[in-house]
Amino acid sequence: MHNPLRSGELALLVDRGGKHYLVRLRDGGEFHTHHGVVSHNEIIGREEGVLATTALGKLMWAYRPRLQDYIVEMPRNSAIMYPKDIAFVLMWADIFPGARVLEAGAGSGGLTMALLRAIGPDGCLTTYETRQDMIDGARANVSGFLGSCPNWVTRLQDVYSGIDDGPYDRIVLDVPDPARAAIPAADALVAGGIICSFVPNVTQVSTTVDAYRASGAFVEIETYETIFRPWEFRGPTARPVQSMISHTGFLTLARRRGDRPRRGESLLSTVDELPG
């Protein structure tokens, strides 16, 4: 990461207006923008933060992209989970180095990359997805940023139908109906393990929370919404930007009970005895 920018790797070009462009560098390559053409050779072999000059004399900075830059700019074949929500997942679901994690819903691979970086080479990530084209797209995006990931397994499988492997320390669901995965997840999670689901609508959250409670397997059930508001500073003026990222979805987390009752035994009869 501290070496000069090389041919074949990604660069993030930033113009004077703050607009970002994701570019794969190659010898003799050119990037065309309304600010003019940038020659890749002007960037290759130089340190991050270099100022490149376009053919029209405009300046652009060149850096290696952060993960959040890549997620926002990468090709996608579905709506993405925003970096603000991914960051919340990593902290509140406590994704730790060496963790065994199940992800359901490959999306475009943004959450997958964050999970892989968080668990490190000693962890293992399994992704369930019902569509092969989604798996293929996610794999292409992950490979484009992280390269080979031997500790990542993808399965063409419906999480609602059951989880065949495990046990898992953490389960992350980016599927339309997490409630249908409550029982399979409870069977696959270790005691004290955390489940985290992401859905856009509050009705989906309500159904999910009811299912977690009725399963008798989960406690410490919490739901959050993240709001992202940048600020700008110009001279003596400081104010929030006019366009902010407000609602994108709800994140619901729960912990698996260590004394989970038998399947079919409801938590409702013992809820008054439990904290939270």
Secondary structure, 3 states (H helix, E strand, C coil): CCCCCCCCCEEEEEECCCCEEEEECCCCCEEEECCEEEEHHHCCCCCCCEEEECCCCCEEEEECCCHHHHHHHCCCCCCCCCHHHHHHHHHHCCCCCCCEEEEECCCCCHHHHHHHHHHCCCCEEEEEECCHHHHHHHHHHHHHHHCCCCCEEEEECCHHHCCCCCCEEEEEECCCCHHHHHHHHHHHEEEEEEEEEEECCHHHHHHHHHHHHHHCCEEEEEEECCCECCEEEECCEEEECCCCECCCCEEEEEEECCCCCCCCCCHHHCHHHCCC
